[in-house]
């Protein structure tokens, strides 16, 4: 990819299987590309420290996150709650089919504060 379009891009998102994250992010940073890496950032502390040092050395901006939560329905749900569209929120049930297995979170209003942003 970098051979074909590398000179035309400033940044990349690394969304490979997680055991390739450090390799792909390191390569991109060495080419001066800013990196948005999916979680988990790395498989080892050594890899994480390597990426930290490489970001300092190359001066690129990096961020780790979960692209699936950066927009779409989660953002729309927050907007609806903050706008009062659905009325007072007393309890939230959320499920995910994350690769590590099914997880369930229950959040009660007394335990949570919605921020105005």
Secondary structure by P-SEA (a helix, b strand, c coil): ccccccccccbbbbbccccaaaaaaaaaaaabbbbbccccccccaaaaaaaaaaaaaabbbbbbccccccccaaaaaaaaaaacccccccbbbbbbbccccbbbbbbccccbbbbcc
